Amino acid sequence: MRVGIIGAGAAGLAAAYELVKQGHYAAVYERAPFLGGQASTFDVGGARLEKGYHHWFTSDTDIVELTEEIGLGDRIRWIDSTVGTLVDGRIYDFVTPIDLLKFTAMSLPDRIRLGLATLYLQRQKDFRKYEDITADEWLRRHVGRSGYDVFWGPMMRGKFGEEHYRDVGMAWVWGKIQTRVKSRSKSMIKEKLGYPIGSFGEVFDVLAERVREMGGEVHTGAAVERVEVVDNRACGLHVALEGEDSRFLEFDAVLATTPSYIFPALVPPMPQDYLARLTDVSYMAAVLIVLILDRPLTDVYWLNVSDRSIPFVAVIEHTNLIEPEHYGGKHIVYLSNYLTTDSPFYRMTHEELLDEYLPHLRKINSEFDASWIEESYHHRVGAAQPIIGPRYSERIPSHRTPFEGLYLANTTQIYPEDRGTNYSVRMGREVAEMIVGDSMG
């Protein structure tokens, strides 16, 4: 069968690979001039780097196995992670239970309560018991006022903004905690994170090449204008390849991997009940400033910023995970923020954001000076984080859309896990299997 795929991110490329591996024809069309979607890369110091920070957990078996399958297994590195939390100008290590006991930003009884609540969540295996309650309500009730105000509250506000942090379902937090637990050693002392040396971009480039080698196609700079639907069945795509006029391409099935708010514009009017499931989910955008420094800023990989007077939510020092020698000896720091697209910070220019952000770096390292910066970059991701509310399992859109032969696979359909390249790969391959199965009746 012939399958047209909209989007060359992790899900789209994984689906194409699965289809061509089974002997079918798949063609992928990506509007952007690059592969990888939200895990796309740019050049830094003679190497490639993700526009937004990425890593794997040891539980991310789907993308790790795929990376090995396409011949890049020797590129994967597993490294002990370092995590900190910034409170009142002090960085606290936050990896082990001992670190929690040393977290003097809270009283000892409050630390114990926070630790017990976290341990309890780690041992819960059924997300459904958290489906009916918001994270805000559950966390306030179980970690106490101090645990919420100092730790969880700032993180939730930083991730979802003042507008949406109260809307997030507790099942989302459960999923995040389960992912971290699965990446820890049996002693629960150390967390291992994975990264493909050469970048995620190399993984997607080789994956696309494998698709082409097996008879498929992968196009960038290819704008899909609409899905052709006749007698309630998807039969092809109207695509403008780079430098060409739009033309109709016939397919037996179509898979869209676009965000939910884009999908309705590509198809004829849909039944209201399915459309409501798409429009029910909002997204937070991500804004990243990437600093290339001549020296390290901190000694931790991941720094949560609990001080909400600081206008970014996390500092990810990539070269505290992957050695600076891979980037010409430079030190790479991401300043991460999650915002609504109408936020002033989302609309700021690169220079305006630097002016806002740089004074706050001295709260992280009092010796920081702007002269440390050799280069800086600014990236935006419009649909970075779906806002998943309570009882979402009742509202999740089906991969099978109301039009026969038309399928949807995006980050709003990853549940109860949070979005990530691993789950996108898993979803892409599963939907490819679904497409093949449906075609066989």
CORLIN-V233459 format. One record per pair of residues at least 12 apart in sequence whose ideal C-beta (glycine too) atoms are under 8 Angstrom apart, sorted by the first residue. I is the first residue (numbers start at 1). J is the second residue. If there is no record, write none. Layout:
i=[I:I]
j=[J:J]
This chain:
i=[1:1:1:1:1:1:1:2:2:2:2:2:2:2:2:3:3:3:3:3:3:3:3:3:3:3:3:3:3:4:4:4:4:4:4:4:4:4:4:5:5:5:5:5:5:5:5:6:6:6:6:6:6:6:6:6:6:7:7:7:7:7:7:7:8:8:8:8:8:8:8:8:8:8:8:9:9:9:9:9:9:9:10:10:10:10:10:10:10:10:10:11:11:11:11:11:11:11:11:12:12:12:12:12:12:12:13:13:13:13:13:13:13:13:14:14:14:14:14:14:14:14:14:15:15:15:15:15:15:15:15:16:16:16:16:16:17:17:17:17:17:17:18:18:18:18:19:19:19:19:20:20:20:20:21:22:22:24:25:25:26:26:26:27:27:27:27:27:27:28:28:28:28:28:28:29:29:29:29:29:29:30:30:30:30:30:31:31:31:31:32:32:33:33:33:34:35:35:35:35:35:35:36:36:36:37:38:38:38:39:39:39:39:39:39:40:40:41:41:41:42:44:44:44:44:44:44:44:45:45:45:45:45:46:46:47:47:47:47:47:48:48:48:48:49:49:49:49:49:50:50:50:51:51:51:51:51:52:52:52:52:52:52:52:53:53:53:53:53:54:54:54:55:55:55:55:56:56:56:56:56:56:57:57:57:57:57:57:57:57:58:58:58:58:58:59:59:59:59:60:60:60:60:61:62:62:62:62:62:63:63:63:63:63:64:64:64:66:66:66:67:67:70:70:70:70:71:72:72:72:72:72:75:75:75:75:75:76:76:76:76:77:77:77:77:77:78:78:78:79:79:79:79:79:79:80:80:80:81:81:81:81:81:81:81:81:82:82:82:82:82:82:83:83:83:83:83:83:83:84:84:84:84:84:85:85:85:85:85:85:86:86:86:86:86:86:86:86:86:87:87:87:87:88:88:89:89:90:91:91:91:91:92:92:93:94:95:95:95:96:96:96:97:97:100:100:101:105:105:106:106:106:106:107:110:110:110:113:113:113:114:114:114:114:114:117:117:117:117:118:118:120:121:121:121:122:122:122:124:127:127:127:127:128:128:130:130:130:130:130:131:131:131:131:131:131:131:132:132:133:133:133:134:134:134:134:134:134:134:135:135:135:135:135:135:135:136:136:136:136:137:138:138:139:139:139:139:139:150:151:153:154:154:154:154:154:155:155:155:156:157:158:158:158:158:158:158:158:159:159:159:159:160:160:160:160:161:161:161:161:161:163:164:164:164:164:167:167:168:168:168:169:169:169:169:169:170:171:171:171:171:171:172:172:172:174:175:175:175:175:176:178:179:179:179:193:193:195:195:197:197:200:219:219:219:220:221:221:221:222:222:222:222:223:223:223:224:224:224:224:225:225:225:225:225:226:226:226:227:227:227:227:227:227:228:229:229:229:229:232:232:232:233:233:233:233:234:234:234:234:234:234:234:235:235:235:235:236:236:236:236:236:237:237:237:252:252:253:253:253:253:253:253:254:254:254:255:255:255:255:255:255:256:256:256:256:256:257:257:257:257:258:258:259:259:259:259:259:259:260:260:260:260:260:260:260:261:261:261:261:263:263:263:264:264:267:267:267:268:270:270:270:271:274:274:274:274:277:277:277:278:278:280:281:281:281:281:282:282:283:283:283:283:283:283:284:284:284:284:284:284:285:285:285:285:285:285:285:285:285:285:285:286:286:286:286:286:286:286:286:287:287:287:287:287:287:287:287:287:287:288:288:288:288:288:288:288:288:288:289:289:289:289:289:289:289:289:289:289:290:290:290:290:290:290:290:290:291:291:291:291:291:291:291:292:292:292:292:292:292:292:292:292:293:293:293:293:293:293:293:294:294:294:294:295:295:296:296:296:296:297:297:297:297:297:297:297:297:297:298:298:298:298:298:299:300:300:301:301:301:301:301:302:302:302:303:303:303:303:307:310:310:311:311:311:311:311:312:312:312:312:312:313:313:313:314:314:314:315:315:315:315:315:316:316:316:317:317:317:317:318:318:318:319:319:330:335:338:338:341:346:349:350:350:350:353:354:358:383:385:386:386:386:388:388:392:392:393:393:396:396:396:397:397:399:399:399:400:400:405:407:407:407:409:409:409:409:411:413:414]
j=[24:25:252:253:435:436:439:24:25:26:27:250:251:252:253:15:16:19:24:25:26:27:251:252:253:254:255:432:435:26:27:29:236:237:249:251:253:254:255:26:27:28:29:254:255:256:257:29:224:227:237:254:255:256:257:258:266:28:29:30:37:256:257:258:28:29:30:32:35:36:37:204:208:218:220:35:36:37:38:39:257:424:36:37:39:63:204:421:424:425:428:257:409:410:424:425:427:428:431:28:30:37:255:257:409:428:28:35:204:207:208:211:218:428:66:207:424:425:426:427:428:429:432:255:257:409:428:429:431:432:435:28:211:216:218:432:66:70:207:210:211:429:428:429:432:433:216:432:435:436:211:214:215:216:214:432:436:436:215:216:211:216:217:216:217:218:219:249:251:208:211:216:217:218:219:219:222:223:224:237:239:218:219:220:221:222:221:222:223:224:220:221:220:221:242:220:201:204:205:208:218:220:200:201:204:257:52:381:384:52:54:200:201:204:421:201:204:199:200:201:377:290:292:327:330:332:375:377:292:327:328:329:330:327:328:198:199:326:327:328:198:199:201:202:199:290:318:327:332:199:200:201:288:290:377:379:381:286:288:334:336:379:381:384:288:316:318:334:336:195:200:421:193:194:195:321:76:193:194:195:421:422:179:180:182:183:192:193:194:422:78:182:183:192:194:179:182:183:422:194:420:421:422:422:422:423:425:426:429:203:421:422:425:426:76:194:422:207:425:429:196:203:203:206:207:210:206:196:198:202:203:206:196:197:198:202:203:194:195:196:197:194:195:196:197:322:192:193:194:192:193:194:195:321:322:190:191:192:95:190:191:192:193:301:302:321:95:299:300:301:302:320:95:191:300:301:302:303:304:298:300:302:303:304:103:105:151:303:304:306:303:304:305:306:307:310:315:363:364:105:150:306:307:105:307:307:363:105:298:300:303:364:104:105:300:304:189:190:191:188:189:190:115:188:114:115:115:150:306:146:147:150:151:146:144:146:147:143:144:147:143:144:146:147:151:139:142:143:147:143:177:142:173:174:177:177:178:181:174:171:174:175:416:171:393:169:170:171:173:174:169:170:171:390:391:392:393:390:391:169:170:390:166:167:168:169:170:389:390:152:156:168:169:170:172:173:156:165:166:168:170:170:173:152:153:156:170:173:306:306:165:304:305:306:307:308:304:306:313:168:308:304:305:308:313:314:337:338:284:313:338:385:284:338:385:387:284:338:339:340:343:340:282:284:340:387:387:389:387:388:389:388:389:390:391:392:390:388:390:392:415:416:388:416:418:416:415:416:417:418:418:417:417:418:420:301:321:321:322:322:326:421:239:241:242:242:241:242:243:239:240:241:242:239:240:246:237:238:239:266:238:239:240:246:266:238:266:267:254:256:266:267:403:406:248:267:268:403:406:402:403:404:403:404:405:406:251:253:254:403:404:405:406:250:251:252:405:248:249:250:251:254:249:251:254:405:439:405:406:407:435:438:439:405:406:407:407:408:409:431:432:435:406:407:408:409:410:408:409:410:428:408:410:283:382:383:410:411:412:278:279:281:397:408:410:412:278:279:283:383:278:408:410:278:279:401:403:406:403:401:402:403:402:397:398:401:402:395:396:397:397:412:395:386:387:388:412:386:387:382:383:384:385:386:387:338:339:340:384:385:387:338:339:340:341:343:346:380:381:382:383:384:336:337:338:339:380:381:384:385:336:337:338:339:345:346:353:378:379:380:334:335:336:337:377:378:379:380:381:312:334:335:350:353:354:357:376:377:378:332:333:334:335:376:377:378:379:332:333:334:335:373:375:376:327:330:331:332:373:374:375:376:377:330:331:332:333:372:373:374:330:331:372:374:331:372:317:319:320:331:315:317:331:333:361:364:365:368:372:315:317:320:364:365:320:317:320:316:317:318:320:321:314:315:316:315:316:317:364:363:360:363:337:345:356:357:360:335:336:337:357:360:336:337:338:334:335:336:333:334:335:336:364:333:334:336:331:332:333:334:332:333:334:331:332:374:357:384:385:382:380:378:376:377:378:378:376:370:411:419:411:412:419:412:415:415:416:415:416:412:413:415:412:413:413:431:434:434:438:438:431:434:435:424:427:428:431:424:427:427]
